Amino acid sequence: MTTAVLKQLRAYNKLQAKAVSFAMPKINWKILSVSLFLLCFLLLVFYIYQIIDLTKISYSLNTYQNSIAKISRENKNLEVSFAENNFLAEVLQKAQEIGFQRTASITYVQILNNSVAKAR
């Protein structure tokens, strides 16, 4: 062997002696599998909880929308009723200002047959 190869071999051996060997830790498969199973179970429970909560919120939202629609219909009816009542009050007030009075009795004018123009 040449001197260069021998020097490189000596340097490599020194490095290997100084290097700390790294060993893979032993894995306890039983603990790992139990912890993964528990994690999956907890995630499943959390998922079910979220579905139940989502269903409750959806039902509440539907109930609130129905209430809003009902209140809106009642509001429209009240607006119409208010407008009618307000209009009637204005008409009665104008009639009193002009001097209209309620009639006690109604009499009709009788027209004779020969006094009106006949239609052809």
C-alpha positions as a Markdown table, in Angstrom:
| # | Residue | x | y | z |
|---|---|---|---|---|
| 1 | Met | 0.0 | 0.0 | 0.0 |
| 2 | Thr | 1.1 | 3.5 | -0.6 |
| 3 | Thr | 1.8 | 6.0 | 2.0 |
| 4 | Ala | -1.2 | 8.2 | 1.1 |
| 5 | Val | -3.6 | 5.3 | 1.5 |
| 6 | Leu | -2.1 | 4.3 | 4.8 |
| 7 | Lys | -2.3 | 7.9 | 6.1 |
| 8 | Gln | -5.9 | 8.0 | 5.1 |
| 9 | Leu | -6.7 | 4.7 | 6.7 |
| 10 | Arg | -5.1 | 5.8 | 10.0 |
| 11 | Ala | -7.1 | 9.0 | 9.9 |
| 12 | Tyr | -10.3 | 7.1 | 9.3 |
| 13 | Asn | -9.5 | 4.7 | 12.2 |
| 14 | Lys | -8.9 | 7.6 | 14.5 |
| 15 | Leu | -12.2 | 9.2 | 13.5 |
| 16 | Gln | -14.1 | 6.0 | 14.1 |
| 17 | Ala | -12.6 | 5.6 | 17.5 |
| 18 | Lys | -13.6 | 9.2 | 18.4 |
| 19 | Ala | -17.0 | 9.0 | 17.0 |
| 20 | Val | -19.8 | 8.1 | 19.4 |
| 21 | Ser | -21.9 | 5.3 | 18.1 |
| 22 | Phe | -25.6 | 6.1 | 17.9 |
| 23 | Ala | -27.9 | 3.2 | 18.7 |
| 24 | Met | -31.6 | 3.3 | 17.8 |
| 25 | Pro | -33.7 | 3.3 | 21.0 |
| 26 | Lys | -36.0 | 0.3 | 21.5 |
| 27 | Ile | -39.6 | 1.0 | 20.9 |
| 28 | Asn | -42.2 | -0.4 | 23.2 |
| 29 | Trp | -44.9 | -1.3 | 20.7 |
| 30 | Lys | -47.5 | -2.1 | 23.3 |
| 31 | Ile | -47.4 | 1.4 | 24.8 |
| 32 | Leu | -47.3 | 2.9 | 21.3 |
| 33 | Ser | -50.3 | 1.0 | 20.0 |
| 34 | Val | -52.4 | 1.7 | 23.2 |
| 35 | Ser | -51.6 | 5.4 | 23.0 |
| 36 | Leu | -52.5 | 5.5 | 19.3 |
| 37 | Phe | -55.8 | 3.6 | 20.0 |
| 38 | Leu | -56.6 | 6.1 | 22.8 |
| 39 | Leu | -55.9 | 9.0 | 20.5 |
| 40 | Cys | -58.2 | 7.6 | 17.8 |
| 41 | Phe | -60.9 | 7.0 | 20.3 |
| 42 | Leu | -60.7 | 10.6 | 21.7 |
| 43 | Leu | -60.7 | 12.0 | 18.2 |
| 44 | Leu | -63.8 | 9.9 | 17.4 |
| 45 | Val | -65.6 | 11.2 | 20.6 |
| 46 | Phe | -64.7 | 14.8 | 19.7 |
| 47 | Tyr | -66.0 | 14.3 | 16.1 |
| 48 | Ile | -69.3 | 12.9 | 17.5 |
| 49 | Tyr | -69.6 | 15.9 | 19.9 |
| 50 | Gln | -69.1 | 18.3 | 17.0 |
| 51 | Ile | -71.8 | 16.6 | 14.9 |
| 52 | Ile | -74.2 | 16.9 | 17.8 |
| 53 | Asp | -73.4 | 20.5 | 18.4 |
| 54 | Leu | -73.7 | 21.3 | 14.7 |
| 55 | Thr | -77.2 | 19.7 | 14.6 |
| 56 | Lys | -78.3 | 21.7 | 17.6 |
| 57 | Ile | -77.1 | 24.9 | 16.0 |
| 58 | Ser | -78.8 | 24.1 | 12.7 |
| 59 | Tyr | -82.1 | 23.4 | 14.5 |
| 60 | Ser | -81.8 | 26.7 | 16.5 |
| 61 | Leu | -81.0 | 28.6 | 13.3 |
| 62 | Asn | -84.1 | 27.1 | 11.6 |
| 63 | Thr | -86.3 | 28.1 | 14.6 |
| 64 | Tyr | -84.9 | 31.6 | 14.6 |
| 65 | Gln | -85.5 | 32.0 | 10.9 |
| 66 | Asn | -89.1 | 30.8 | 11.3 |
| 67 | Ser | -89.6 | 33.3 | 14.2 |
| 68 | Ile | -88.2 | 36.1 | 12.1 |
| 69 | Ala | -90.6 | 35.3 | 9.2 |
| 70 | Lys | -93.5 | 35.2 | 11.6 |
| 71 | Ile | -92.6 | 38.5 | 13.2 |
| 72 | Ser | -92.1 | 40.1 | 9.8 |
| 73 | Arg | -95.6 | 39.0 | 8.7 |
| 74 | Glu | -97.1 | 40.4 | 12.0 |
| 75 | Asn | -95.2 | 43.7 | 11.4 |
| 76 | Lys | -96.6 | 44.0 | 7.9 |
| 77 | Asn | -100.1 | 43.4 | 9.2 |
| 78 | Leu | -99.6 | 46.0 | 11.9 |
| 79 | Glu | -98.3 | 48.5 | 9.4 |
| 80 | Val | -101.4 | 48.0 | 7.2 |
| 81 | Ser | -103.7 | 48.3 | 10.2 |
| 82 | Phe | -102.0 | 51.4 | 11.4 |
| 83 | Ala | -102.2 | 53.0 | 7.9 |
| 84 | Glu | -106.0 | 52.2 | 7.7 |
| 85 | Asn | -106.7 | 53.5 | 11.2 |
| 86 | Asn | -104.7 | 56.6 | 10.5 |
| 87 | Phe | -106.4 | 57.2 | 7.2 |
| 88 | Leu | -109.9 | 56.8 | 8.8 |
| 89 | Ala | -109.0 | 59.2 | 11.6 |
| 90 | Glu | -107.9 | 61.8 | 9.0 |
| 91 | Val | -111.1 | 61.4 | 7.0 |
| 92 | Leu | -113.2 | 61.9 | 10.2 |
| 93 | Gln | -111.3 | 64.9 | 11.1 |
| 94 | Lys | -111.7 | 66.5 | 7.6 |
| 95 | Ala | -115.4 | 65.7 | 7.7 |
| 96 | Gln | -115.8 | 67.6 | 11.0 |
| 97 | Glu | -113.7 | 70.5 | 9.7 |
| 98 | Ile | -115.9 | 70.9 | 6.6 |
| 99 | Gly | -119.0 | 70.6 | 8.7 |
| 100 | Phe | -120.5 | 67.3 | 7.6 |
| 101 | Gln | -123.1 | 65.8 | 10.0 |
| 102 | Arg | -124.5 | 62.4 | 10.4 |
| 103 | Thr | -127.9 | 62.0 | 8.8 |
| 104 | Ala | -130.9 | 61.0 | 10.9 |
| 105 | Ser | -133.0 | 59.7 | 8.1 |
| 106 | Ile | -132.5 | 59.1 | 4.4 |
| 107 | Thr | -135.2 | 60.3 | 1.9 |
| 108 | Tyr | -135.1 | 59.5 | -1.8 |
| 109 | Val | -136.3 | 61.7 | -4.6 |
| 110 | Gln | -139.0 | 60.0 | -6.7 |
| 111 | Ile | -138.7 | 60.6 | -10.4 |
| 112 | Leu | -141.7 | 60.0 | -12.7 |
| 113 | Asn | -141.3 | 57.8 | -15.7 |
| 114 | Asn | -142.2 | 60.4 | -18.3 |
| 115 | Ser | -139.8 | 63.1 | -16.9 |
| 116 | Val | -136.5 | 61.3 | -17.8 |
| 117 | Ala | -135.2 | 60.9 | -21.3 |
| 118 | Lys | -135.7 | 57.4 | -22.6 |
| 119 | Ala | -132.8 | 55.3 | -24.0 |
| 120 | Arg | -133.2 | 54.0 | -27.5 |
